[in-house]
Amino acid sequence: MSFEDGFMQGPMDETGLLKLSGTIEHVIYSNEENGYAICDLGTDSDELVTVTGTLPYIGEGDTVTVYGKWVHNPKYGRQFRVEQCEKQLPADRASILRYLSSGTIKGIGPKTAQRLVEMFGDETFDVIENHPEWLSDVKGITRKGALAISEDFKNKAGIRSAMLFFREFFGAALTVRIYKKWGGSSVDVAKKNPYLLCEEIEGIGFEKADRLALRIGLENDSPERLASGVQYMLSANQNQNGHVCLPVDKLISGAAKLLEAEESLVENAVEQLIQKRKLVLVKSGENRYLYEKNAYENERYIARKLGLLDKICPVIDTPNIEAFIQKEEMKSGITYARLQRQAIFDALDNGVMLLTGGPGTGKTTVVRALLHIFDSMELKIALCAPTGRAAKRLSESTSCEAKTVHRLLEYSGEEGRGMRFHRDENNLLEENIIIIDEASMVDNNLMAALLRAVKPGARVVIIGDADQLPSVGAGNVLRDLIDSERFATVRLSEIFRQAQKSLIVTNAHAINRGEMPRLDVKDNDFFFLPRETDAEIAATVVQLCQIRLPKTYGEMAIKGTQVLSPTRKGETGTEHLNVLLQQALNPPSREKKERKFRELIFREGDRVMQMHNNYDIEWEREDGSWGNGVFNGDIGTVVRIDPANERMEIRFDDRSVTYDFNMLDELEPAYAVTVHKSQGSEYPIVVIPMGSAPTMLLSRNLLYTAVTRARGMVILVGREETVRAMVENNRQSMRYTGLRRWLKEMEE
């Protein structure tokens, strides 16, 4: 044994992790749901060590070998953070008695443990596992109780083989999920078809399952591998590129390249998946597309339900519509512009109506008018948006309550099953009017879920800026609905007088038309700071956020400035900028605890972003109300880091959420975020670096989206030629979807 910085290092295994062996002396804390525990371990060298991490079904008396590393807890000193754990059952009578007396096995307490060991001695475990009926001979154990004891023992014993088998591939937390799914047969399931893991277990992708499959000797061209690879190609393109479906030839060639297999074998796998109804083949003229079953059903449902709603909505006579509009004009003192009036008329005259337009064109004015008119008709209205920030902004602008779509549908997270909406076809929404704002952010899955809960006869008004980036999730719903020309659509284009004073508004519209924004104005809300090199751009961004903006605008700038970058990589990308901004805005301090995770450091006071939907995690408000779910793009602040219990508290607006340290891969620093991640949000001040980035990211609609995220001020920092390149690049990412096609077919 060697010592360094006062820490015993111990032997290492082949993965480079340190290794300790011993007996669990005391369980300080244990969470049965995720396996996290804090224990005292008596090592083979007679040292008592505090170990923390995923230690599923751990109990006093357990003999374990743990793999991990030493850490220093500011409050509790040296601890051993466990990344893997192997358990061995106690072998001698004294250890068996201690193990059973700890309460690890349900139905066995200290007295019953004593009786069992007295009767069966060293064979106690064998009797519990293989001869449970013998247990009923022990005083206090019924035949039913004996079977329950045996079942619980087998469950807890089975995790040992699972932890040992999966250790190299998944880590302890994922192994617990696998074991919760298949119990004692987990290893057999994985050996038979490792690819079931990526289909059934959230957090295990194709690559991880593939590594396991190839290690245990599954053939490179096995049917299971080919089928899983094809499904992975479809799901990866949904999640990463927004495609709802893929052309057959592109899918087959892409999967063949990924799997290093012959295209003919991949074609056979596709045919098998179609026959099993896991994939759906759609022919459109000479083109053929493949869908995952759920993606196909959701897209078809959107088309059918919107068509139905548009067809069967209650009719309002035209004179009555005109009367409603005139009455609202008199009450509000507003004379609506021609297109605004048309939008209000169409929303009253149709079951489905689409409203689009850029900033300053009066979309909010139309929404307010509709709210007043529908309310005067005594109709129940649901006002919603896809994100919490967008819903909050909608509430503020209309003075009416707006909910996220998830909250409207009464979502909940279910362990291992992801999200569930309580509002659906069997529990319809009561509202007669559904108004959806920021609809460019709504993907296929969310739109389908919302429409399933809309009752027949209700009206749906869909509002958004079709020129912004499409949704992060799969689909291009708003654009497809508009392009189908199937529903009443109004595009507001006139910039109203008050909005004309804002250079943010006029420059955003100029960018959208393919014209250069004004970069020479020094006394408005849109500024350009020329810098040549990426290093100079990054330094200026940091200086703005740290010194110049707070000095001029005070607390509003400190809390309300957001850096939006087109890219993650490079000197002006979010990864590098977050390091610089964290150092400048929230430097290390003795007063602030921090936690290192991979290449990141999380510190109390940091701004962070949730990187994907987590439907299971609980949140709580100050009033004591609570719920589940933190979503992709939510931004919060690290309030407290608790090294002793390996937890971090984060506040997202009015919700407090506790993250275990093993969940930190869900978070990233958010001093700078990508433009894509900013969709649906609005900030008082937006700083946009105009530096180097891949050509595909330097596009017109990305710059337009970034500029329209600002409520009070935009500052571009960088090269004028980069601005020009973005304005001139009208390339929009093409997404393979079928919604427009289904809608046009319905019309025919």
LUMVEXLO-280375 format. One record per residue (C-alpha): x, z, y. Coordinates in steps of 0.25 Angstrom, whole numbers, padded with zeros to 4 digits, always signed. Layout:
BEGIN
XZY ...
//
This chain:
BEGIN
+0000+0000+0000 +0005-0003+0014 +0000+0002+0027 -0001-0005+0041 -0007+0001+0054 -0011+0013+0045 -0020+0004+0036 -0017+0004+0021 -0017-0011+0017 -0019-0010+0002 -0018-0022-0007 -0024-0036-0004 -0032-0045-0012 -0030-0060-0013 -0039-0062-0001 -0030-0054+0008 -0040-0042+0009 -0035-0028+0007 -0040-0021-0006 -0044-0006-0008 -0049+0000-0021 -0056+0014-0023 -0069+0021-0024 -0080+0023-0014 -0080+0037-0010 -0091+0037+0000 -0101+0027+0006 -0102+0029+0021 -0112+0018+0024 -0118+0007+0015 -0128-0004+0019 -0135-0009+0006 -0140-0022+0013 -0127-0028+0016 -0117-0020+0008 -0109-0014+0020 -0103+0000+0018 -0093+0010+0023 -0087+0018+0012 -0075+0028+0009 -0066+0022-0002 -0057+0030-0010 -0045+0021-0013 -0036+0021-0025 -0025+0026-0016 -0034+0039-0013 -0037+0034+0001 -0051+0035+0007 -0054+0022+0014 -0067+0019+0022 -0071+0005+0018 -0082-0004+0025 -0088-0017+0022 -0098-0024+0012 -0098-0014+0000 -0111-0017-0007 -0117-0006-0015 -0105+0003-0013 -0106+0017-0018 -0098+0030-0019 -0089+0029-0032 -0088+0014-0032 -0075+0009-0035 -0071-0003-0026 -0060-0012-0022 -0062-0017-0008 -0056-0028+0000 -0054-0029+0015 -0046-0024+0026 -0042-0011+0034 -0049-0010+0048 -0048+0001+0058 -0062+0007+0063 -0060+0014+0077 -0069+0025+0073 -0066+0027+0058 -0052+0022+0057 -0047+0014+0045 -0057+0007+0036 -0056-0004+0025 -0066-0016+0028 -0071-0021+0015 -0073-0036+0013 -0074-0036-0002 -0078-0025-0012 -0076-0024-0027 -0083-0013-0034 -0080-0007-0048 -0089+0003-0055 -0083+0017-0057 -0078+0019-0071 -0077+0034-0074 -0088+0045-0075 -0084+0052-0062 -0084+0039-0054 -0097+0034-0060 -0104+0047-0057 -0099+0046-0042 -0104+0032-0041 -0118+0035-0047 -0119+0048-0039 -0117+0040-0026 -0131+0034-0026 -0126+0020-0027 -0135+0017-0039 -0150+0019-0035 -0157+0029-0044 -0144+0037-0047 -0140+0050-0039 -0130+0060-0042 -0138+0068-0053 -0142+0055-0060 -0128+0050-0059 -0122+0063-0065 -0132+0061-0077 -0129+0047-0079 -0114+0049-0080 -0116+0061-0089 -0124+0053-0099 -0117+0039-0098 -0103+0043-0093 -0093+0031-0091 -0104+0022-0096 -0114+0025-0085 -0113+0012-0078 -0114+0004-0091 -0127+0011-0094 -0133+0009-0080 -0130-0006-0081 -0133-0009-0095 -0142+0002-0101 -0151+0006-0090 -0161+0012-0100 -0151+0023-0104 -0152+0028-0090 -0166+0033-0092 -0160+0044-0101 -0154+0050-0089 -0162+0061-0083 -0169+0056-0070 -0168+0041-0073 -0181+0034-0077 -0181+0021-0085 -0185+0013-0072 -0174+0021-0064 -0164+0017-0075 -0167+0002-0073 -0166+0003-0058 -0153+0011-0059 -0147+0000-0068 -0152-0011-0059 -0146-0005-0046 -0133-0002-0053 -0132-0017-0058 -0135-0022-0044 -0124-0013-0038 -0114-0016-0049 -0117-0031-0048 -0112-0032-0033 -0098-0029-0039 -0097-0042-0046 -0103-0049-0035 -0093-0043-0025 -0081-0047-0034 -0086-0061-0037 -0090-0065-0023 -0078-0057-0016 -0070-0070-0013 -0081-0078-0008 -0091-0071+0000 -0088-0057+0005 -0095-0044+0002 -0107-0047+0012 -0111-0060+0006 -0109-0054-0008 -0119-0044-0005 -0129-0055-0001 -0126-0062-0014 -0128-0050-0022 -0141-0046-0015 -0146-0060-0019 -0142-0061-0034 -0138-0047-0037 -0130-0045-0050 -0131-0060-0053 -0124-0064-0040 -0111-0068-0047 -0118-0076-0058 -0127-0083-0047 -0114-0087-0039 -0107-0092-0051 -0118-0100-0056 -0120-0107-0043 -0112-0102-0031 -0120-0111-0021 -0132-0103-0023 -0125-0093-0014 -0125-0102-0002 -0140-0105-0004 -0144-0091-0006 -0135-0082+0002 -0134-0082+0017 -0120-0083+0022 -0114-0090+0010 -0112-0105+0013 -0108-0117+0004 -0093-0115+0007 -0093-0101+0002 -0102-0104-0010 -0093-0116-0013 -0080-0108-0013 -0086-0099-0023 -0091-0110-0032 -0078-0117-0032 -0071-0105-0035 -0079-0101-0047 -0077-0116-0053 -0090-0123-0049 -0087-0138-0049 -0085-0145-0036 -0096-0155-0039 -0106-0145-0046 -0120-0148-0043 -0122-0134-0037 -0110-0136-0027 -0115-0150-0023 -0129-0146-0021 -0125-0134-0012 -0115-0143-0004 -0126-0152-0001 -0135-0141+0004 -0124-0135+0012 -0122-0148+0019 -0136-0148+0023 -0137-0134+0027 -0123-0134+0035 -0128-0146+0043 -0140-0139+0046 -0133-0127+0051 -0121-0133+0058 -0126-0147+0062 -0141-0145+0064 -0145-0156+0054 -0158-0153+0047 -0155-0164+0036 -0144-0174+0033 -0143-0188+0029 -0141-0189+0014 -0128-0197+0015 -0122-0188+0025 -0126-0176+0017 -0120-0182+0004 -0107-0186+0010 -0106-0173+0018 -0108-0165+0005 -0099-0173-0003 -0088-0171+0007 -0090-0156+0007 -0091-0155-0008 -0080-0165-0011 -0090-0171-0021 -0094-0185-0024 -0106-0190-0015 -0113-0194-0028 -0113-0180-0033 -0118-0175-0020 -0130-0185-0020 -0133-0179-0034 -0133-0165-0028 -0142-0170-0017 -0152-0176-0026 -0153-0163-0034 -0155-0155-0022 -0167-0165-0018 -0173-0164-0032 -0172-0148-0031 -0179-0149-0017 -0167-0142-0010 -0165-0155-0002 -0175-0164+0004 -0172-0179+0006 -0179-0186+0017 -0179-0201+0019 -0180-0207+0033 -0179-0222+0033 -0166-0226+0027 -0161-0212+0030 -0161-0200+0020 -0160-0185+0024 -0158-0172+0016 -0164-0159+0020 -0163-0145+0015 -0177-0142+0010 -0180-0131+0021 -0174-0140+0032 -0183-0151+0028 -0196-0142+0027 -0193-0136+0040 -0192-0150+0047 -0204-0155+0041 -0212-0143+0044 -0208-0144+0059 -0213-0158+0060 -0226-0155+0052 -0230-0142+0060 -0227-0148+0074 -0235-0160+0070 -0246-0151+0066 -0246-0142+0078 -0246-0154+0087 -0258-0160+0080 -0267-0148+0079 -0266-0140+0092 -0278-0137+0099 -0282-0147+0110 -0283-0144+0124 -0290-0154+0133 -0282-0161+0143 -0290-0156+0155 -0288-0142+0151 -0273-0144+0149 -0273-0149+0164 -0281-0137+0168 -0271-0127+0162 -0259-0134+0168 -0265-0134+0182 -0270-0120+0181 -0255-0116+0177 -0250-0123+0189 -0259-0116+0198 -0255-0102+0192 -0240-0105+0192 -0239-0112+0205 -0231-0123+0198 -0234-0138+0198 -0229-0143+0185 -0220-0155+0185 -0226-0167+0177 -0218-0165+0164 -0220-0150+0165 -0235-0153+0166 -0234-0163+0154 -0227-0152+0146 -0238-0142+0149 -0249-0152+0145 -0242-0156+0132 -0240-0142+0128 -0255-0139+0130 -0259-0153+0124 -0251-0153+0111 -0248-0144+0099 -0233-0147+0100 -0226-0150+0114 -0211-0151+0117 -0205-0148+0130 -0190-0151+0133 -0181-0152+0146 -0169-0147+0152 -0166-0135+0161 -0174-0134+0174 -0185-0144+0169 -0196-0133+0169 -0198-0130+0154 -0200-0116+0157 -0211-0119+0167 -0219-0127+0157 -0217-0115+0147 -0223-0105+0157 -0235-0114+0160 -0238-0116+0145 -0237-0101+0143 -0247-0098+0154 -0257-0109+0150 -0257-0106+0135 -0258-0091+0139 -0270-0095+0148 -0276-0102+0135 -0274-0088+0128 -0265-0094+0118 -0254-0086+0111 -0240-0091+0114 -0227-0089+0107 -0215-0092+0116 -0202-0093+0108 -0187-0099+0108 -0177-0100+0097 -0167-0089+0103 -0168-0075+0109 -0162-0079+0122 -0171-0092+0123 -0183-0083+0120 -0179-0073+0130 -0176-0084+0141 -0190-0090+0138 -0197-0076+0140 -0190-0074+0153 -0194-0088+0158 -0208-0087+0154 -0211-0072+0155 -0217-0073+0141 -0212-0067+0128 -0204-0077+0120 -0198-0075+0107 -0188-0081+0098 -0194-0090+0087 -0188-0081+0077 -0195-0069+0083 -0208-0077+0085 -0208-0080+0070 -0205-0065+0067 -0192-0068+0059 -0185-0058+0050 -0173-0058+0042 -0173-0055+0027 -0161-0051+0020 -0155-0063+0013 -0166-0072+0017 -0163-0075+0032 -0174-0076+0042 -0189-0075+0039 -0200-0078+0049 -0213-0070+0048 -0221-0081+0056 -0223-0093+0047 -0234-0101+0041 -0240-0089+0035 -0239-0080+0048 -0241-0090+0059 -0239-0087+0074 -0251-0083+0082 -0247-0090+0094 -0254-0103+0099 -0243-0108+0107 -0228-0108+0103 -0218-0112+0113 -0203-0114+0109 -0192-0114+0119 -0178-0119+0117 -0183-0127+0106 -0169-0135+0105 -0164-0123+0098 -0175-0123+0087 -0170-0128+0074 -0178-0133+0063 -0179-0120+0055 -0184-0112+0067 -0194-0123+0071 -0200-0124+0057 -0201-0108+0056 -0208-0108+0070 -0218-0119+0067 -0221-0113+0053 -0227-0101+0061 -0235-0109+0072 -0249-0109+0069 -0257-0122+0068 -0263-0125+0082 -0252-0119+0090 -0245-0126+0101 -0230-0127+0100 -0222-0130+0113 -0207-0133+0110 -0198-0132+0122 -0183-0135+0123 -0172-0144+0129 -0170-0155+0119 -0156-0159+0126 -0150-0146+0122 -0142-0144+0109 -0151-0144+0097 -0153-0131+0088 -0142-0124+0081 -0150-0124+0068 -0154-0137+0061 -0163-0147+0068 -0166-0153+0082 -0180-0149+0083 -0183-0151+0098 -0176-0164+0099 -0183-0169+0086 -0197-0165+0091 -0194-0172+0104 -0189-0185+0098 -0200-0186+0088 -0210-0188+0100 -0220-0182+0091 -0224-0171+0101 -0228-0170+0116 -0214-0168+0123 -0210-0166+0138 -0196-0167+0143 -0195-0160+0156 -0184-0167+0165 -0187-0163+0179 -0178-0152+0185 -0186-0144+0194 -0181-0141+0208 -0177-0126+0206 -0169-0130+0193 -0162-0142+0201 -0154-0131+0209 -0147-0127+0196 -0135-0136+0192 -0136-0130+0178 -0150-0138+0177 -0146-0150+0184 -0132-0151+0177 -0139-0149+0163 -0148-0160+0166 -0137-0169+0171 -0129-0166+0158 -0141-0169+0150 -0142-0183+0157 -0128-0186+0154 -0123-0183+0168 -0112-0175+0172 -0116-0161+0178 -0112-0157+0192 -0099-0150+0191 -0095-0149+0205 -0105-0139+0210 -0100-0125+0214 -0112-0118+0219 -0123-0119+0208 -0125-0114+0194 -0116-0125+0187 -0101-0124+0188 -0089-0132+0183 -0075-0126+0182 -0065-0137+0178 -0054-0133+0168 -0045-0142+0161 -0040-0135+0148 -0048-0128+0138 -0039-0116+0140 -0043-0116+0155 -0057-0118+0152 -0057-0106+0142 -0050-0097+0153 -0060-0101+0164 -0072-0098+0155 -0066-0084+0152 -0063-0082+0167 -0077-0085+0171 -0083-0076+0161 -0074-0064+0163 -0072-0065+0178 -0078-0076+0187 -0092-0075+0182 -0094-0060+0181 -0087-0058+0195 -0097-0067+0201 -0110-0065+0193 -0107-0051+0188 -0115-0045+0176 -0123-0058+0174 -0111-0066+0171 -0105-0055+0162 -0117-0055+0153 -0123-0069+0156 -0111-0079+0155 -0110-0087+0142 -0099-0097+0138 -0104-0109+0131 -0094-0118+0124 -0097-0131+0117 -0087-0127+0106 -0082-0116+0097 -0068-0121+0096 -0057-0123+0106 -0052-0115+0118 -0066-0117+0125 -0074-0115+0112 -0082-0102+0110 -0072-0096+0100 -0060-0096+0109 -0068-0093+0122 -0075-0081+0115 -0061-0075+0112 -0057-0077+0127 -0070-0072+0132 -0071-0059+0123 -0057-0056+0128 -0061-0057+0142 -0075-0052+0142 -0074-0041+0131 -0059-0038+0129 -0055-0027+0119 -0057-0013+0123 -0056+0001+0117 -0070+0003+0121 -0075-0009+0113 -0075-0010+0098 -0072-0023+0091 -0073-0030+0078 -0064-0041+0073 -0071-0051+0064 -0063-0063+0059 -0057-0070+0072 -0067-0063+0081 -0067-0049+0088 -0081-0043+0091 -0080-0033+0102 -0091-0023+0108 -0096-0031+0120 -0094-0045+0114 -0105-0055+0116 -0108-0061+0102 -0117-0072+0096 -0124-0072+0082 -0119-0085+0075 -0131-0087+0065 -0145-0081+0062 -0145-0068+0055 -0159-0065+0052 -0157-0052+0044 -0149-0044+0055 -0157-0033+0062 -0158-0030+0077 -0164-0019+0085 -0168-0018+0099 -0167-0005+0108 -0182-0003+0107 -0180-0001+0092 -0186-0014+0088 -0178-0022+0077 -0178-0035+0070 -0169-0045+0063 -0161-0057+0066 -0150-0062+0076 -0149-0077+0078 -0138-0088+0079 -0134-0088+0094 -0139-0074+0098 -0129-0067+0107 -0126-0052+0108 -0116-0042+0112 -0108-0033+0103 -0113-0019+0107 -0106-0010+0097 -0096-0012+0086 -0096-0001+0075 -0083-0002+0067 -0086+0010+0058 -0099+0003+0053 -0094-0011+0054 -0105-0015+0063 -0108-0022+0077 -0120-0020+0086 -0124-0032+0094 -0134-0033+0105 -0142-0047+0106 -0150-0045+0118 -0160-0034+0115 -0156-0033+0100 -0145-0025+0093 -0139-0030+0080 -0129-0023+0071 -0119-0032+0064 -0111-0027+0052 -0096-0032+0053 -0098-0041+0041 -0109-0049+0050 -0099-0053+0061 -0098-0067+0056 -0112-0069+0063 -0106-0066+0077 -0097-0073+0086 -0092-0070+0101 -0102-0076+0111 -0094-0075+0124 -0094-0090+0122 -0104-0098+0113 -0106-0112+0109 -0116-0120+0117 -0124-0122+0104 -0125-0107+0102 -0130-0105+0116 -0143-0113+0114 -0156-0106+0118 -0148-0096+0127 -0146-0096+0142 -0135-0088+0150 -0134-0085+0164 -0120-0091+0165 -0114-0102+0155 -0099-0106+0155 -0096-0118+0147 -0082-0122+0144 -0080-0138+0145 -0067-0139+0136 -0063-0145+0123 -0073-0147+0112 -0077-0157+0101 -0084-0169+0107 -0096-0167+0099 -0098-0153+0106 -0096-0159+0120 -0110-0165+0121 -0120-0166+0132 -0131-0158+0126 -0121-0147+0123 -0117-0146+0138 -0132-0147+0142 -0135-0135+0132 -0124-0127+0138 -0127-0129+0152 -0142-0126+0150 -0139-0112+0144 -0135-0107+0158 -0146-0100+0166 -0137-0097+0178 -0124-0104+0178 -0115-0114+0170 -0100-0115+0171 -0093-0127+0165 -0078-0124+0163 -0069-0135+0159 -0067-0150+0160 -0076-0160+0167 -0073-0170+0156 -0079-0161+0146 -0092-0160+0154 -0092-0175+0155 -0090-0177+0140 -0101-0168+0137 -0111-0174+0146 -0107-0188+0141 -0108-0184+0126 -0123-0185+0123 -0120-0184+0108 -0130-0175+0102 -0128-0169+0088 -0137-0177+0079 -0145-0169+0069 -0152-0174+0057 -0166-0169+0057 -0179-0175+0053 -0189-0168+0062 -0191-0180+0071 -0193-0189+0059 -0204-0180+0053 -0211-0179+0066 -0211-0194+0069 -0216-0196+0054 -0228-0187+0057 -0232-0195+0069 -0232-0208+0061 
//
